[in-house]
Amino acid sequence: MSELCTWFGLKRYPFDKELKCGQILETDPQRECTARLAFIKRRGGILLLTGDPGVGKTLALRHFVDGLNDNLYRPVYTPLSTLNGADLLRHLNQKLHLPNRASKSTLYLQIQQELLDSRETKGKTVVLLIDEAHLLKTSSLQELRLLTNFRMDSYDPFILILCGQSDLRRMMDYAILEPFAQRLAMRYHMPPLEYDQTQRYIEHQMTLAGAHEPVFGDDACRAIFDLSFGIPRKIGLVATQALTYAMFSEQRTIDADMVLKCKATG
């Protein structure tokens, strides 16, 4: 990878995921997602964030958490979503740094009390973020639903954000999950990028990496868009393949033919 950076005069790999939050390009989907996260922060309750793999959901969550006031919010993040109901409660209990409890009912009450005390006594609202939530079992979703029931279902002392692939949105149409779906305060399905945003994204990433001159022509950006369907992670993969192909071909600019050739041989 250092050879690729040297060939194109870059300071670093252009499509890595180690971006600082302030360097993230504000695309339309990111802007919409940010607005919905800001709404749930003010209102409380449950947000369902879905989208195809690679559209930038976790990146949006990272940006959201980075902007939370440490004096007012306590983010708790976990991607471990394959646990059954009881194991999920134990896992959340551990993430909240609470003592172990053998009884499920005691565990449940302890977690609820901590969520309540954190807001009302310590002045910090817990923001529980569960990533890869499309892998949650029905029993786990039911436990989460019960966990949000405070004061006879009249109070939201914490924020729950479920982030997952498109299957999660479809799961909410199941009859068995209708009670959970009715509790959702907000839903947002994050779409891929349009062509103009794809072009901006490529240019933005290359500029951050230190490119002083355009490397991808307009037709190359169009080809990358067609192959990636506007999904940022796929855009990065296709663009990296094209950069590698250009380096071995001793070319410093990339056109559509090069993108399609490297994809056909990749």
Summary of the structure (lengths in Angstrom):
residues: 266
radius of gyration: 21.8
end to end distance: 16.8
largest distance: 68.4
contacts: 824
relative contact order: 0.17
helix: 54%
strand: 14%
